[in-house]
């Protein structure tokens, strides 16, 4: 893959799409990612924030990072005691 031309969230497909100078493209299915790595609404909310506000950061996290560790680090989930 060559240089990145654009990275944006496509609402019609629910994918973060990366387009490269050489014509190649990567589409990250955000719903599938959420279903796989997010355990609660706080983690889903964090992923949604990245999708809409920092799609390049989201793509980097999913393709090169460890999303499960990231989500456990940045979200605080305290279950309600009965």
HELIX and SHEET records of a PDB file:
HELIX    1   1 UNK A   30  UNK A   37  1                                   8    
HELIX    2   2 UNK A   41  UNK A   53  1                                  13    
HELIX    3   3 UNK A   55  UNK A   64  1                                  10    
HELIX    4   4 UNK A   67  UNK A   74  1                                   8    
SHEET    1   A 3 UNK A   4  UNK A  10  0                                        
SHEET    2   A 3 UNK A  15  UNK A  20 -1                                        
SHEET    3   A 3 UNK A  25  UNK A  29 -1                                        
END                                                                             
